[in-house]
Amino acid sequence: MKTAVSKYFLALLLALLPAAAKAQGDIYTKSARLADFPQKTTRIVLTGEAVADAILREEITSRWRISPYEFCSRAEYEELRSGTRYYFLHFETDTEFTWMHLSKGGPSSGNPLRTAMDVVSVPIASSEGMTADELVFLPAFIDIVQEYLLKAMVSDKVSYRGVRGIISKDKKGKHICTDEKQGRELFIAEAPNTIVPVIVWGTQVGKHRRYWRMRISTDQHLLYEYKRKRL
């Protein structure tokens, strides 16, 4: 009898292992960790630059629709970032680029469900700062982050691929502009059914200068291309 019972529990354990593994996987996936995003407040971290912050405030106020939000200073961000109450949309700079970066607040170590998490980044300017020409495209960058989040919350494939996971392939009925200057004008005019090139140049490092080439629709701000290039 004892042997029969042991075999029964062994068989039951083996049957439950795949389900347990799947449940654990679901808990720790990036999509699962993003599930609380709509309920949490996103802190929009101001840059400290008057012109950039004025445009950021205006565009966030008119465009941000997927979570509650509040504006905060860089000092407040540094104070709050290790807590678990907020997500943060902030700007980070490396040796080449300035990035619009969304992160989930939390400690740097401990319970993996509560630790800080990098969510997504979009290059928006060189590391030397944003110019007027680059600030023109700030509405598109904000919308790209939002579209990524909406899809990443329900798709692990998208969540781990970053903004590459939301590249659209349907160009039917679209006018494709290839000139950067004309594209900027069409973007400002919100020309319908148009895709324009957006080039983000990085600061030169050594002998090379890298840039990101994107193609973005002028009306819905859908992303059609996202590639890093080097001169």
CORTA-V360669 format. One line per field, one symbol per residue. ss: DSSP state (A for helix, B for strand, O for the rest). psi: psi as a letter, one per 40 degrees, with the letter a starting at -180 (. if undefined). A space follows every 50 residues. Layout:
BEGIN
ss->???
psi->???
END
This chain:
BEGIN
ss->OAAAAAAAAAAAAAAAAAAAAAAAAAAAOAAAAOOOAAAOBBBBBOOOOA AAAAAAAAAAAAAOOOOOBBBBOAAAAAAAOOOOOBBBBBBBBOOOBBBB BBBBOOBOOOOOOOBOBBBBBBBBBBOOBOOAAAAOOAAAAAAAAAAAAA AAOOOAAAAAAAAAAAOOOOOOOOBBOOOAAAAAAAAAOOOOOBBBBBBB BOOOBOOBOBBBBBBBBOOOOOBBBBBBBBO
psi->dddddddddddddddedddddddddddeidddeededdeihhhhhidehd dddddddddddedheeiiiiiiiddddddedeiediihhihihaedihhh hhihiiieiaheeeiihhdiihheiieeihidddddeddddddddddddd ddeehddddeeaedeehiegeheihhhehdddddddddefhifihiihhh iihhhbeihiihhihhiddefiheigihih.
END
